[in-house]
Amino acid sequence: MLIARTERHLASQPDDGRGWNVIAPVYLRTGRIAEAQSAYRNALRILGPDVDRLGGLAETLIIEAEGSVTADTLDILRQILRLEPKNPRALFYIAVGMEQAGRTTEALAEFEALAKLSPAGAAWLPLVNQHISTN
């Protein structure tokens, strides 16, 4: 019901960046990937870049590409790193992109660097360590 209400609001006020920013992660969580991508792009266009919006857009692009980190996604991840140089999600997916491109030595170095900069017990650390052990 809230989704429908927000969609009606955005249909009549398409320049409401806050509305797009609110609905984008809801679309993502409910598997409405195309709508999530559009909502993130609208929020970015209206409100400007921030780590969460860029990260959400990158995630939708990776899901849409069935797990592949495309050149467009890499561009977005690099934008995140310009805003937050040690962002673990961006660093992780950039390393995954290297791995997918067959640049395993570089990917391994990036995964190891991410593991070193991560706090003990970080939620993403087991996945990072899994990539380290398979490279």
DOKETI-257283 format. One record per residue (C-alpha): z, x, y; residue number from 0; residue in three letters. Coordinates in nm, 3 decimals. Layout:
PT      up    east   north   i  aa
PT       Z       X       Y NUM ala
...
//
This chain:
PT      up    east   north   i  aa
PT   0.000   0.000   0.000   0 met
PT   0.083   0.284   0.240   1 leu
PT  -0.243   0.458   0.151   2 ile
PT  -0.442   0.144   0.230   3 ala
PT  -0.258   0.097   0.559   4 arg
PT  -0.321   0.460   0.658   5 thr
PT  -0.688   0.431   0.561   6 glu
PT  -0.726   0.119   0.779   7 arg
PT  -0.557   0.301   1.066   8 his
PT  -0.784   0.604   1.030   9 leu
PT  -1.094   0.383   1.010  10 ala
PT  -1.007   0.245   1.353  11 ser
PT  -0.871   0.574   1.493  12 gln
PT  -1.065   0.856   1.325  13 pro
PT  -0.938   1.117   1.572  14 asp
PT  -0.575   1.079   1.462  15 asp
PT  -0.518   1.429   1.330  16 gly
PT  -0.162   1.351   1.228  17 arg
PT  -0.287   1.062   1.013  18 gly
PT  -0.540   1.286   0.838  19 trp
PT  -0.272   1.550   0.793  20 asn
PT  -0.041   1.296   0.626  21 val
PT  -0.301   1.138   0.397  22 ile
PT  -0.470   1.461   0.279  23 ala
PT  -0.193   1.579   0.042  24 pro
PT  -0.147   1.223  -0.084  25 val
PT  -0.514   1.213  -0.179  26 tyr
PT  -0.478   1.552  -0.347  27 leu
PT  -0.173   1.445  -0.550  28 arg
PT  -0.347   1.127  -0.661  29 thr
PT  -0.661   1.311  -0.772  30 gly
PT  -0.884   1.183  -0.494  31 arg
PT  -1.031   1.528  -0.439  32 ile
PT  -1.334   1.438  -0.224  33 ala
PT  -1.117   1.228   0.006  34 glu
PT  -0.854   1.505   0.021  35 ala
PT  -1.117   1.760   0.118  36 gln
PT  -1.251   1.533   0.391  37 ser
PT  -0.902   1.455   0.520  38 ala
PT  -0.804   1.824   0.531  39 tyr
PT  -1.127   1.907   0.715  40 arg
PT  -1.062   1.629   0.966  41 asn
PT  -0.704   1.742   1.021  42 ala
PT  -0.820   2.101   1.070  43 leu
PT  -1.092   1.994   1.311  44 arg
PT  -0.853   1.786   1.522  45 ile
PT  -0.523   1.975   1.494  46 leu
PT  -0.652   2.325   1.431  47 gly
PT  -0.575   2.568   1.152  48 pro
PT  -0.235   2.616   0.999  49 asp
PT  -0.128   2.760   0.665  50 val
PT  -0.051   2.426   0.499  51 asp
PT  -0.376   2.256   0.601  52 arg
PT  -0.586   2.557   0.507  53 leu
PT  -0.396   2.594   0.180  54 gly
PT  -0.451   2.229   0.094  55 gly
PT  -0.821   2.259   0.166  56 leu
PT  -0.846   2.573  -0.047  57 ala
PT  -0.670   2.395  -0.332  58 glu
PT  -0.909   2.099  -0.315  59 thr
PT  -1.208   2.333  -0.320  60 leu
PT  -1.072   2.517  -0.624  61 ile
PT  -1.012   2.190  -0.807  62 ile
PT  -1.357   2.063  -0.711  63 glu
PT  -1.508   2.389  -0.844  64 ala
PT  -1.317   2.345  -1.171  65 glu
PT  -1.094   2.646  -1.110  66 gly
PT  -1.351   2.876  -0.956  67 ser
PT  -1.273   3.055  -0.632  68 val
PT  -1.598   3.023  -0.437  69 thr
PT  -1.713   3.220  -0.134  70 ala
PT  -1.620   2.924   0.090  71 asp
PT  -1.273   2.916  -0.062  72 thr
PT  -1.234   3.291  -0.009  73 leu
PT  -1.317   3.244   0.359  74 asp
PT  -1.041   2.984   0.390  75 ile
PT  -0.793   3.204   0.202  76 leu
PT  -0.868   3.490   0.440  77 arg
PT  -0.799   3.255   0.734  78 gln
PT  -0.457   3.188   0.580  79 ile
PT  -0.389   3.561   0.559  80 leu
PT  -0.477   3.602   0.927  81 arg
PT  -0.204   3.349   1.004  82 leu
PT   0.043   3.466   0.739  83 glu
PT  -0.050   3.808   0.596  84 pro
PT   0.182   3.787   0.293  85 lys
PT   0.107   3.429   0.191  86 asn
PT   0.151   3.434  -0.188  87 pro
PT  -0.085   3.144  -0.260  88 arg
PT  -0.371   3.304  -0.067  89 ala
PT  -0.305   3.647  -0.218  90 leu
PT  -0.294   3.498  -0.567  91 phe
PT  -0.620   3.306  -0.536  92 tyr
PT  -0.801   3.599  -0.376  93 ile
PT  -0.698   3.807  -0.678  94 ala
PT  -0.817   3.528  -0.909  95 val
PT  -1.150   3.531  -0.726  96 gly
PT  -1.179   3.905  -0.785  97 met
PT  -1.097   3.853  -1.150  98 glu
PT  -1.361   3.581  -1.181  99 gln
PT  -1.617   3.808  -1.015 100 ala
PT  -1.550   4.076  -1.278 101 gly
PT  -1.364   4.303  -1.037 102 arg
PT  -1.074   4.340  -1.280 103 thr
PT  -0.940   4.671  -1.151 104 thr
PT  -0.915   4.535  -0.796 105 glu
PT  -0.771   4.207  -0.922 106 ala
PT  -0.505   4.389  -1.123 107 leu
PT  -0.406   4.593  -0.816 108 ala
PT  -0.377   4.273  -0.611 109 glu
PT  -0.170   4.095  -0.876 110 phe
PT   0.061   4.397  -0.904 111 glu
PT   0.100   4.412  -0.524 112 ala
PT   0.181   4.040  -0.517 113 leu
PT   0.439   4.086  -0.794 114 ala
PT   0.607   4.366  -0.595 115 lys
PT   0.625   4.164  -0.275 116 leu
PT   0.751   3.849  -0.449 117 ser
PT   1.121   3.773  -0.456 118 pro
PT   1.287   3.778  -0.797 119 ala
PT   1.262   3.435  -0.955 120 gly
PT   0.967   3.321  -0.740 121 ala
PT   0.804   3.018  -0.900 122 ala
PT   0.462   3.186  -0.907 123 trp
PT   0.578   3.514  -1.061 124 leu
PT   0.530   3.414  -1.429 125 pro
PT   0.168   3.326  -1.357 126 leu
PT   0.113   3.651  -1.166 127 val
PT   0.266   3.846  -1.454 128 asn
PT   0.044   3.663  -1.700 129 gln
PT  -0.263   3.780  -1.507 130 his
PT  -0.125   4.134  -1.497 131 ile
PT  -0.075   4.139  -1.873 132 ser
PT  -0.426   4.011  -1.947 133 thr
PT  -0.604   4.263  -1.723 134 asn
//
